[in-house]
Structures are given as C-alpha cells and as structure tokens.
Amino acid sequence: MSVLVVDIGTSGVRVAVVKADASFAFDRHVETLPSSPAPGLVEFDSRAVASTALRLARSAIDATGPVEAVGISNQRASVVVWDRATGEPVGPGIGWQDLRTVGRCLELRSRGLRLAPNQSATKLESILDAVDPERSRDLCFGTVDTWIARVLSGGRLHVTDATNAAVTGLLTPDAAAWDASVLDALRIPPSILPSIVDSVSTSGSAIGEAAALPGAPPITAMLGDQQASLVGQACVRPGDAKITFGTGGMLDLTVGPRPAAFGTRGPAGTFQIVAWQQAGVIAWGIEAIMLAAGTNVEWLRDDLGLISSAAESHDVASGCDTTGDVWYVPAPLGLGTPHWDYGARAALIGVTRGTGRAEVVRAVLEGVAHRGADLVEAAEADAGVSVPVLRIDGGMSENPTFVQALADAAQRPVEVSPVREATALGAGLLAGISVGHRAGIEEIASTWSPRLRVEPSRILDRDRWREACDRSGGWISALSGIEF
C-alpha cells in the first residue's frame, strides 16, 4: 500500500504517491507561479493552489488506487487568511519572499520586538489591517499547510504543525505555544490562529481525514518543505545534514531532543528550527541559508547568454581545469549565513584578458560551492558537531562539476539524493509511520541510498574565497546596516 503526498512549493504543486519501499508510484507537478504586482511584493492565488492540489490528488488516486494516508509538505511562512463561515480567502496569499513589511519590522525592532519580513507575523498583520482594521470579522489564518489541510478535509480542519508554526514569528522560543506578547503587539486575535499539531502521527492516530478525497484517507503528516527534505534524505540522527540547492540554498541539520545552545540565531548565523514533532516531543534542528544558488546559473543563461541551459553549465565549465584565480561571489540578493549582509552584491573578481567563457562559468559554479561550504562550517560551529558526509538534493545536485566543487570546497564526501526533490519523499515516509510502513522515525535512516557519492579530489583555496567575500560585502551600506 501507499501514501499520498501533497507538496505545495513556491512555484507549483506536486502530488506524489509514495510506496512503503520509498519508491514513487505517481509523481506529477503543475506550476502555480506567484505574482509580483510591485517591486518587493510576492502574492499567490490560494484558490488556484487549492483547486490544483485537489485535482492532482484525485487523479493520483484514480491512477494508482486507494491510499492508506496523506502527508502534506509546503513552502513555509507564506500566509493565507479566509472567512471562517464561507471558506473564501479575503485576498491574495502573501508569499514568504514578500518584503512589504520591512519598514514595519524595523519599527517593531526599535520597540524591542525582533521579527523578520520573511516570517508570517507582519504579513498577517498587514492583511488584517487591510480587510479587518477593527479586528471584528470571524477570520482564519494559516500558513500553506493549514490552508491545504482545510481544503483536503472539506473545511473541517484548522491546524498547523510545529515546524510551520515555529517559522511564523508568532510562537514562543520554546515552541510550546502562541506568543501572547507578539499577538498583542500586532493586534492579532488568538481566535484566528490554528491549533498546533504533531508533524507526524503516532501509529493508529491521525491529524484528521482528507474527506475531500476518495476514501477519506487519514492525514498523518504535515511539515515544512525543508524539514521534509531533511527527512527525505534520511537525516534523522543528530549530526545528519543536507543542503537543498534550488533557487536558493538551505542547509538543515538534525540536532536532537534538545535545542542548540543559543537563542533564535547562533553566533555563526544559523537559526533554530523544529525539525519535526511527534507525540508532543520536538526534535530540534538548525538551518543555514544561502539567498541565491541556482539563481546564479539562471543569470548565466538568461541575462548573460553564456549558456543555453542550466545543464550546459557543466559542459562549459569542463572546458577548463581551474578558474585561473577568477572568483565569483553569488550574492545578487546579499549574503545569508554566516554574514547576513543584505547590502552585499555579487562580485566577479580577478578577471584578466585571458579569462574566457569557461572560466567565468566555472567560477560561478565554484562560488555556489564555496557558499555551500560556508553553510556547513556555520552549522558545525553553532551546533557543536561534525558533519562527516553532506547530503544534497535540488536542481544543482544534477550538475557534476558543481557537486565535485562542493566536495572540494567542503573537503568531505557529498552524497546525491536518489530523487531530485526529496521533499515529497520525506513527507511520504513520515505519513507512512502511522499506518505501519515503519515502526518509527529512526528507521528512516535505513532508507538512504544515494544516487552518487563524490569524494574530494583537490583542495580549493578557502582563504582566497573569504577575501573575495569581504570585497563583495557592504556594497549598499544602507542595506548592510539592516539586521533581523
């Protein structure tokens, strides 16, 4: 038997049917792209996302037969608000990348309340200010997992899991409850908030029923996309870590039953996350963030025209053995962990008359690889653990030149996920626990079977890399001074 996964990403909806042996019986993706009505704004049509998810889920069951359970994974921190009675959204959803509340976050910081514009809290406040300034309407708030759970349950569920609740900015630091002080400051009525549930149900239990689907299968797992990818790459033991190299790059590391020994943000620039919650017990993790990864390859393709496809970057970079001391710092949106310099900008340094197309393309791939090594070093420093082997997924994991450069920069083996996007697999593995596919989360460790393992073949100059990073920093001083 199998479980159904509904995975709502930033740019589309994926529905998969995952079998007990961790293979896929069905996997289909449909784009539901966000819009940007003005610079810095990112919105999405939550109705379209819902209808697409329902259509794909029903077609998956039609194609493969009944499923035992349903798992949900989702883009984190995006916000949907709807009318409780009608179930109709009050306006567009606001995406996690949306920056409309930067000024509000700075204002709140001056009053001692530290919230980031990529969290849900001030996005929710902005919607309420627009549609319910008196806070008198009977509304419901949810991140995307909450919205999809409502849709799949036929309107019966209003829940979120601990991994999603913890990135809203509305939860207490120990992830135990909604934070009354933040709610008061933003005038958010507690009545609009969802109940917080486990990320994974224990055997025989369920979050609720997917009444809108044939057979009304139980919903037994809900979690954010990066945590789902962590589980999908079997990183369930303390010290296990993965990086997803998509548009950006996210390193997630499993810490264990106790959080890392710092508050919200560590000295090396990582953040505490809830990796998952089961039976009320939290497994903690930390996250390190690269603001731009695949974006840089898209720049080579779409703006410079140096390559015709992302895959061609490997072929072109293979035309030279080294960059010839040319360095590229992938910071078109600033530098995340460990620098957190929003005013940094991408830099191409060391170009000479002898620098050609191959050297530039290789420099871009190696620059992203160095940033990946930065994330690993930061995670090790903040968690106080060693990461002996690095697991990766995402689009760039299919680029041999990049994967080798990552192993060389990080000076450790890199193992490539057997599936390009491990998010749906992770949600499926967790959903299957409650219906007996595995006895517990710890057994997921045995599912790991990498498509490829790459060993370091040379040593890249990390000191020279850090010098290049220093030169890219502080380019827009006003932005470099912003810290969340």
C-alpha positions in Angstrom: 0.0 0.0 0.0 1.0 3.6 -0.5 0.6 7.1 0.9 -0.4 10.3 -1.0 1.7 13.4 -0.6 0.5 16.9 -1.5 3.6 19.2 -1.7 2.9 22.9 -2.2 6.0 24.7 -3.3 6.7 28.3 -4.1 6.2 27.9 -7.8 3.9 24.9 -8.1 2.0 21.9 -6.7 3.4 18.4 -6.7 1.4 15.3 -5.8 3.1 12.0 -5.4 2.2 8.5 -4.3 5.0 7.0 -2.2 5.1 3.3 -1.6 6.3 1.6 1.6 9.7 0.8 0.0 10.2 4.6 -0.6 9.7 4.4 -4.4 7.2 6.5 -6.3 4.1 5.1 -7.9 2.9 8.6 -9.1 4.7 12.0 -9.3 3.2 15.0 -11.1 4.0 18.7 -10.8 1.9 21.7 -12.1 3.2 25.3 -12.0 1.2 27.8 -9.9 3.6 30.7 -10.1 3.3 33.6 -7.7 2.9 37.1 -9.0 4.8 40.3 -8.2 2.4 43.3 -8.5 5.1 45.7 -7.4 8.8 45.5 -6.5 9.3 43.5 -3.4 5.7 42.1 -3.3 5.1 38.4 -3.8 1.5 37.2 -3.9 -0.2 33.9 -4.9 -3.7 32.7 -5.7 -4.7 30.4 -2.9 -7.8 29.3 -4.6 -5.8 28.2 -7.7 -3.4 26.4 -5.4 -6.3 24.6 -3.7 -8.0 23.6 -6.9 -4.8 22.3 -8.4 -3.9 20.3 -5.3 -7.4 18.7 -5.2 -7.4 17.9 -8.9 -3.9 16.3 -8.8 -4.7 14.4 -5.6 -7.8 12.9 -7.1 -6.1 12.0 -10.3 -3.3 10.3 -8.4 -5.8 8.1 -6.5 -7.6 7.3 -9.7 -4.3 6.3 -11.3 -2.9 4.2 -8.5 -5.8 3.1 -6.4 -6.7 3.8 -2.7 -4.0 5.2 -0.4 -3.6 4.5 3.3 -2.6 8.0 4.4 -1.9 11.6 3.3 1.1 13.7 4.0 1.4 17.5 3.4 4.6 19.5 2.8 4.7 23.1 2.0 6.5 26.4 1.4 7.0 27.9 4.8 5.8 31.2 6.3 3.5 32.2 3.4 0.1 33.5 4.6 -3.5 32.8 3.7 -6.5 34.5 5.5 -10.0 33.3 4.9 -13.6 33.8 6.1 -14.4 31.1 8.6 -18.0 30.8 7.5 -17.5 30.7 3.7 -14.0 29.4 3.5 -13.2 32.1 0.9 -9.8 33.8 1.1 -10.1 37.6 1.8 -7.5 38.4 -0.8 -4.3 37.1 -2.3 -1.9 35.0 -0.3 1.3 36.7 0.7 4.5 34.7 -0.2 7.4 34.1 2.2 9.7 36.2 -0.1 7.4 39.2 0.1 9.2 42.3 1.6 6.3 44.7 2.0 6.8 44.7 5.8 10.5 45.6 6.0 9.7 49.0 7.4 7.3 47.6 9.9 9.9 45.1 11.1 12.4 47.9 11.6 9.8 49.9 13.6 9.0 46.9 15.8 12.7 46.2 16.4 13.1 49.8 17.7 10.4 48.8 20.3 12.3 45.6 21.3 10.3 43.1 19.1 12.5 41.2 16.7 10.6 40.0 13.7 11.8 39.3 10.1 9.9 40.3 7.0 10.2 36.7 5.7 8.2 35.4 8.7 4.4 35.3 8.7 3.7 37.6 11.6 3.8 41.0 10.0 2.4 39.6 6.7 -0.7 38.6 8.7 -0.9 41.9 10.4 -0.8 43.7 7.0 -3.7 41.6 5.7 -5.8 42.2 8.8 -5.1 45.9 8.7 -6.4 45.9 5.1 -9.5 43.8 5.4 -10.3 43.9 9.2 -8.8 47.0 10.8 -11.2 46.8 13.7 -10.4 43.1 14.2 -14.2 42.3 14.3 -14.5 39.8 11.5 -14.6 36.0 12.0 -11.5 35.1 10.1 -9.0 32.2 10.0 -5.2 32.5 9.5 -3.0 29.8 8.2 0.3 29.1 6.6 0.0 27.0 3.4 -0.1 23.6 5.3 -3.1 25.0 7.2 -4.9 26.1 4.1 -4.3 22.8 2.3 -5.4 20.7 5.3 -8.6 22.8 5.4 -9.2 22.1 1.7 -8.4 18.4 1.9 -10.6 17.9 5.0 -13.6 19.6 3.4 -13.3 22.6 5.7 -13.1 20.6 9.0 -9.5 21.2 9.9 -7.9 24.4 11.1 -4.4 23.1 12.2 -0.7 23.7 11.6 2.2 21.6 12.6 5.1 22.6 14.9 7.6 23.0 12.0 5.4 25.6 10.3 4.3 27.3 13.5 7.9 27.9 14.5 8.7 30.0 11.5 5.8 32.3 11.7 7.4 34.6 14.3 4.2 34.1 16.4 5.4 31.2 18.5 7.3 31.3 21.9 11.0 30.5 21.6 10.5 27.0 23.2 7.8 26.3 20.5 5.3 25.5 23.3 2.5 27.9 22.4 1.5 31.0 20.5 3.3 34.1 21.9 0.7 36.4 23.6 3.1 39.3 23.6 3.6 39.2 19.8 -0.1 38.8 19.3 -0.8 41.8 21.4 1.8 44.0 19.7 0.3 43.2 16.2 -3.3 43.1 17.3 -3.8 39.5 16.1 -6.8 37.9 17.7 -5.9 34.5 19.1 -9.2 33.1 17.7 -7.9 33.3 14.2 -4.9 31.0 14.9 -4.9 27.3 14.0 -4.3 24.6 16.6 -0.7 23.3 16.7 -0.4 19.5 16.0 2.3 17.0 15.6 4.3 16.8 12.4 3.9 13.1 12.3 1.1 11.0 13.8 1.9 8.0 16.0 0.7 4.6 15.0 -3.0 4.4 14.6 -3.7 8.1 15.0 -4.3 10.9 12.6 -4.5 14.7 12.3 -7.8 14.4 10.6 -9.5 12.9 7.5 -9.0 14.1 3.9 -12.8 14.0 3.4 -12.5 15.7 0.0 -10.6 12.7 -1.4 -11.9 9.3 -2.4 -12.0 7.0 0.6 -11.3 9.9 3.0 -7.8 8.7 3.9 -6.3 10.0 7.2 -3.9 12.9 7.2 -0.9 11.7 9.2 1.9 14.1 8.5 2.4 17.8 8.0 5.6 19.7 7.9 7.6 22.5 6.1 9.4 21.8 2.9 13.0 22.0 4.2 12.2 19.7 7.1 10.5 17.3 4.7 13.6 17.3 2.6 15.7 16.6 5.7 13.7 13.5 6.4 13.6 12.6 2.7 17.4 12.4 2.7 17.2 10.3 5.9 18.9 12.9 8.1 17.1 11.7 11.2 20.1 11.2 13.5 21.9 14.1 15.4 24.6 15.5 13.1 23.0 14.4 9.9 22.8 17.3 7.4 21.6 18.1 3.9 21.6 21.1 1.6 18.9 21.7 -0.9 20.3 23.6 -3.9 17.3 25.2 -5.6 16.8 28.9 -6.4 18.4 29.5 -3.0 20.2 27.0 -0.8 19.1 25.7 2.6 21.2 23.6 4.9 19.3 21.8 7.6 21.0 19.8 10.4 19.3 17.5 12.9 20.3 18.4 16.5 18.1 16.1 18.6 15.8 16.4 21.6 17.5 19.5 23.0 17.9 22.7 21.0 21.3 24.1 20.2 22.9 26.2 22.9 21.8 29.6 21.5 18.6 31.6 21.2 16.9 32.3 17.9 20.1 32.9 16.0 23.5 31.4 16.6 26.9 33.2 16.6 27.7 31.7 13.1 24.4 32.9 11.7 22.2 29.8 11.7 18.7 29.6 13.1 16.9 27.2 15.4 14.2 25.2 13.7 11.8 22.5 14.8 12.9 19.5 12.6 9.7 17.6 13.5 7.3 16.9 16.4 5.8 13.6 17.4 3.7 12.7 20.4 4.3 16.3 21.6 8.1 15.8 21.7 10.2 18.1 19.5 13.3 17.1 17.5 15.3 20.3 17.1 17.5 21.3 14.2 19.3 24.3 12.8 19.2 26.0 9.4 21.7 27.9 7.4 20.6 29.9 4.4 22.1 30.8 1.0 20.0 33.6 -0.5 20.9 32.7 -4.1 22.1 29.4 -5.5 20.5 28.3 -8.9 19.6 32.0 -9.4 23.3 32.5 -10.4 23.1 29.8 -13.1 19.9 31.4 -14.4 21.8 34.7 -14.6 24.5 33.0 -16.8 21.7 31.6 -19.0 19.0 34.3 -19.2 20.9 37.5 -18.8 24.5 36.9 -20.0 23.7 34.3 -22.6 26.9 32.3 -21.8 24.9 29.1 -21.6 21.7 27.9 -23.3 20.6 25.7 -20.4 21.4 25.1 -16.8 22.8 21.6 -17.8 25.2 23.2 -20.2 27.0 25.0 -17.4 28.7 21.6 -16.6 29.8 21.2 -20.2 31.2 24.7 -20.5 32.9 24.6 -17.1 34.6 21.3 -18.0 36.5 23.3 -20.7 39.0 24.4 -18.1 40.6 22.8 -15.1 40.6 25.9 -12.9 39.1 29.4 -12.9 42.6 30.9 -13.3 42.2 32.8 -10.0 38.8 34.2 -11.0 36.3 34.3 -8.2 32.6 34.8 -8.2 30.6 35.6 -5.1 27.0 34.6 -5.5 25.3 37.5 -3.7 22.8 39.1 -6.1 20.4 39.4 -3.2 23.0 39.8 -0.4 24.8 37.2 1.7 23.0 35.0 4.2 24.7 32.7 6.7 27.2 33.4 8.2 27.4 37.0 7.0 23.8 38.3 7.0 24.8 41.2 4.8 21.8 42.3 2.8 23.9 45.0 1.2 26.5 42.6 -0.3 26.3 42.2 -4.0 27.6 39.6 -6.5 31.2 40.1 -7.5 33.3 38.7 -10.3 36.9 39.3 -9.3 40.3 38.5 -10.9 39.2 38.8 -14.5 42.1 39.2 -17.0 42.4 39.4 -20.7 42.9 35.6 -20.7 39.6 34.9 -18.8 37.2 33.2 -21.1 33.6 31.8 -21.0 34.7 28.5 -19.4 36.5 30.3 -16.5 33.5 32.5 -15.8 31.0 29.7 -15.8 33.3 27.5 -13.6 33.8 30.5 -11.2 30.0 30.8 -10.8 29.6 27.0 -10.0 32.6 27.1 -7.6 31.3 30.2 -6.0 28.0 28.5 -5.1 30.0 25.5 -3.9 32.1 27.7 -1.6 28.8 29.2 -0.2 27.7 25.6 0.5 30.9 25.0 2.4 30.3 28.3 4.3 26.9 26.9 5.4 28.5 23.6 6.6 31.1 25.4 8.6 28.5 27.6 10.2 26.2 24.7 11.1 29.1 22.8 12.7 30.2 25.8 14.7 26.7 26.6 16.0 25.6 23.0 16.7 29.0 21.9 18.1 29.0 18.8 15.9 30.9 17.5 12.9 29.2 16.7 9.6 31.3 13.9 8.1 29.2 13.4 5.0 27.0 16.0 3.2 23.8 15.0 1.5 22.3 17.2 -1.2 19.2 17.5 -3.5 17.7 20.2 -5.7 18.3 21.1 -9.3 22.1 21.8 -8.9 22.6 18.4 -7.5 22.4 17.1 -11.1 25.5 19.1 -12.2 28.7 17.0 -11.9 31.1 20.0 -12.0 29.2 21.7 -9.1 28.9 18.5 -7.0 32.7 17.9 -7.3 33.4 21.6 -6.5 31.2 21.3 -3.4 33.1 18.2 -2.2 36.4 20.0 -2.9 35.3 23.2 -1.1 33.8 21.4 1.9 36.6 18.7 2.0 34.2 15.9 2.7 32.2 13.4 0.7 29.0 14.6 -0.9 26.1 12.1 -1.4 23.4 13.0 -4.0 19.8 12.2 -3.3 18.2 9.4 -5.4 15.4 11.8 -6.2 16.0 15.3 -7.4 13.5 16.9 -4.9 13.4 15.0 -1.6 10.5 17.0 -0.1 7.7 14.7 -1.2 9.6 11.6 -0.3 10.2 12.9 3.3 6.5 13.7 3.8 5.6 10.3 2.4 8.0 8.5 4.7 6.6 10.3 7.8 3.0 9.8 6.7 3.6 6.1 6.4 4.7 5.6 10.0 1.2 5.8 11.4 0.0 3.1 9.0 2.8 0.7 9.8 5.3 1.3 7.0 8.0 1.8 9.6 8.0 1.5 13.4 9.3 5.0 13.9 11.3 7.9 12.6 14.6 6.3 13.5 14.0 3.5 10.9 14.0 6.1 8.1 17.8 6.2 8.4 18.0 2.8 6.7 16.2 4.2 3.6 19.1 6.3 2.4 20.6 5.0 -0.9 22.4 7.9 -2.6 22.4 8.0 -6.4 26.0 9.1 -6.3 28.9 9.6 -3.8 31.6 12.1 -4.7 34.9 12.3 -2.8 37.1 15.5 -2.7 39.7 15.4 -5.4 41.6 18.7 -4.7 41.7 21.5 -2.2 40.1 24.8 -3.1 41.6 28.0 -1.6 39.2 28.9 1.1 41.3 31.8 2.3 41.2 33.4 -1.1 37.4 32.8 -1.2 36.9 34.6 2.1 38.9 37.6 0.7 36.5 37.7 -2.3 33.5 37.6 0.0 34.9 40.5 2.0 35.2 42.6 -1.1 31.6 41.9 -2.1 30.3 43.0 1.3 28.8 46.3 2.3 28.2 47.4 -1.3 24.9 49.0 -0.4 25.7 50.4 3.0 22.1 51.2 4.0 21.0 47.6 3.4 24.1 46.3 5.1 23.0 48.0 8.2 19.7 46.2 8.4 19.7 43.2 10.7 16.8 40.9 11.6 
